[in-house]
Amino acid sequence: MAQAKVLITGGAGYIGSVLTPQLLNAGFAVTVLDSFLYGQPSLLENCWHPDFQIIRGDCRDERVLRDAIGSADIIIALAALVGAPVCDADRIAARTTNLEGIQSLLKLRSKQQWILYPCTNSGYGVGEASNYCTEESPLKPISQYARDKVEAERQVLDAGNGVSLRLATVFGVSPRMRIDLLVNDFVHRAVTDRSLVIFEGHFKRNYIHIRDVARAFQHVMARFDAMKEQPYNVGLSDANLSKLELCAEIKKLIPGFSYLEAPIGEDPDKRDYIVSNAKIEATGFQPAVSLPEGINELKKAFTILRARRYSNV
């Protein structure tokens, strides 16, 4: 096609602030719709670009959304309250944004417009030891955040001309930084506190660097006809790690870091699973940033950043 026009809802967030310049550099025309809930200036460096447009508004406002969709060829629906804690803090805002906002988008878009949807592999909830969760595994979300994302994914795929990426726990540096994500949080504590107490350290997760998330969206855009109307897990296949294993990896690069597992107490986040990323890898996608590379990157970032404002909660 001629120069493709991309609308990113929530494009000034953690992922969007990395994805937007990548798409502009790849030759796409990009419009971002964002409410700037956190007052973030993360897209300022893109304002010089003639193919970058910005709309300040709420994805739940159908008048704003209708105008924003306009002539977009591709819609990347990043707008969301991300994470169980922030969703639990305002359940109404979470549902109206994470589910009802997607329903409005599906109602207003034309059937020819592609939708790329970021789901979460936390929808797998609690897996079975040694059994990898694949896209065929049952979804058992255990938080409102995961339940709403899983239902929104179902509706996107049922509507046609959509792809869902079930993202592993994302880590890495973004102009709209977040410290409350697991790897980011642990590295931040290693740099600033030099110590960490872990609850239920055997719980496992999968991880993916933020730049690889942006690359995964571009990968789908280049192969949309072959990949459409399906979900894909997106993570590092060599990083299905427990919290204790993650701490050991961090300690290799930050030797002064000490951690211990609490003998009593529970983690309110009960997710525990390992994930197979073989399906998207079979389409030719391979992550480019390893966990150690991301830890080193974060180590440098947290030498600069110390404020707790870089989080959602």
C-alpha positions, 0 to 999 in steps of 0.5 A: 500500500501507499504510506500506511496510516497508523493510529495508536490509542494510548500511544504516549504510554510505556509501550507507545512511547517506544513504538511511535518513533520506531514506526515513524522511522520505518516510514509510517504516518502515525497519529497518537490518541492519548489523554496524558493521564500521567502528564508524561512528555514522552513524545516530545522528541517526535513533534518535529516529524511531519508524519506525526500527529497528536490528539489529546483525548480519551479513548472512551469518548466516542466523538473523539474516537470516531474522529481519530479513527478517520482514515487510519489503515491500522489501529494499535489499541494500546490505551488501557489501565495496565496492571492489576493494582491500578485496575483494583484502585479504580475498577470502573475506570479500568472496565470502561477503558480496558473493555468498553473502550475496545468495544467502542473501537470495534463499533466505530472502525470499518471492517477494512481497518486492521486492529492490533491488540496487546493482550497479556499472558497473565490471562493464563493465571496459574499454569501447571508445573512443567507444562508450557502455556500455548495459545490453545491452553485454557485462559484462567485470568485471576484479576480484573485486569486480566479478565477484561483484557481476555474478554477484549481479546476475544471480541477483537478476534471475533470481529475479524481483521485483528491480531492479538499479542499476548505479551509477557511481562515487559521490561526495559527503558521507555521515555514514559518509564515504569518502575512497577513492572517486575523486572524493572522493579527488581533492578530498581531495588537492586540499584537503589536499595541493594536488597529485596525481600521476596514472597513466594519466590517460586512463582514463574513468569515469562519476560520480553523487552519493550523494544522487542514488543515494538518489533513484534507489532511491526512483524505482524504489520508486515505479515498481517494476512498470514497472521490475522484473527489469531493470538500469539504469545510474545516473550523470551523463550529462554526467560521463563523464570521464577522470581528467585531465578530472576534475582540470581540473574540480576545479582550476576550483573549487580554483585552487591545486590542481596535478596532473600525469600520471606518464610511467611507471607504471600504475594497478592499476585498469584500468577504462576506459569511458563509460556511457549512462544513457538507460534510467533517464532514459527512466523520468523519473529525472534526477540533481539534483546536478552534479559541480561542486556535489559538488566544492564540497560535498566541499571544505567537508567536507575542510576539516573532515575530515582523518583517513584513517579515512574509507575502506574501506582 
